[in-house]
Amino acid sequence: MLTSTFPLHQVAEGRVFARAAPNGLTLVFGVVQAPADAPFERVVMARLNSHLWLDLGHPRENKSIYPYGRVHDLQECDVSSLLTTINFRKHVLPDAFDVFVRKTHMHHEDPAKRWVIVAGVAPGPLSAVPTEGLYELGPSSLSFTGVSQGSYPGTTPSIILRDPLWGPGGLYGLATSMDPEVYEQVIKQSRERPLYRDLKFERFLKIYGEDRQLPMVYTREELEAHEAHVAGIVRELVDSEFDDRAGQSDQEAPKG
């Protein structure tokens, strides 16, 4: 436990991705271990040096996080949107910055802990992460994993969180970086809107099958199997549409 003006929580396990942004800013996002009673959907101060420290005892007031709209709207934002929407503060200490804390679908074997998303913007470079890319948070130090920003050119933070790099052993990906409960509501509502019905998409879902859906948290093997399954369905739909058009052309052709 680090003692400064306030006691901070030391993150014992997890990974964060550091990326340079315009105007000298640094984006920091990832999945880390936190107490189950941490303040979720809130912004807290963090420090990143040899460890990641979170000031979980002093979350910011919601009205100061998102002064331009309803705070509830943030729950429907993915991490990429959060990083460009929230009013992040500047801090005096060079290793200090604000992060947003959010629950994930990832299960933790210890009921007193959770796997959470942290996402924030530092006002300048961070000496603890000199190379852009993925870092491992261990009990003794912070270390570069060898996965660099060069592996993800033009890729948004939300997409990087979908790649199996996170959680225990860095083996899992997240299907969404939205608030888990809100995500379920949004998906349910979107599928119930008759004005937005897409017959091709409904046909895709029927072929896809409920038993083949990608789980909310998955391994690389599960992701690759899912992508292969989807590619096969797309080929089937394209071939079927081509056959339908060919059949229509034959019917419309003038008889000699």
WONORUR-V801242 format. One line per field, one symbol per residue. burial: I if it has 16 or more other C-alpha atoms within 10 Angstrom, else O. A space follows every 50 residues. Layout:
burial->???
This chain:
burial->OOOOOOOIIIIIIIIIIIIIOOOOOIIIIIIIIIIIOIIIIIIIIIIIOI IIIIIIOOIIOOOOIIOOOOIOOIIIIIIOOIIOIIIIIOOOOIIIIIII IIIIIIOIOOOOOIIIIIIIIIIIIIOIIOIIIIIIIIOOOIIIOOOIIO OOOOOOIIIIIIIIIIIIOOOIIIIIIIIIOOIOOOOOOOOOOOOOOOOO OOOIOOOIOOOOOOOOIIIOOIIOOIOOOIOOIOOOIOOOOOOOOOOOOO OOOOOO
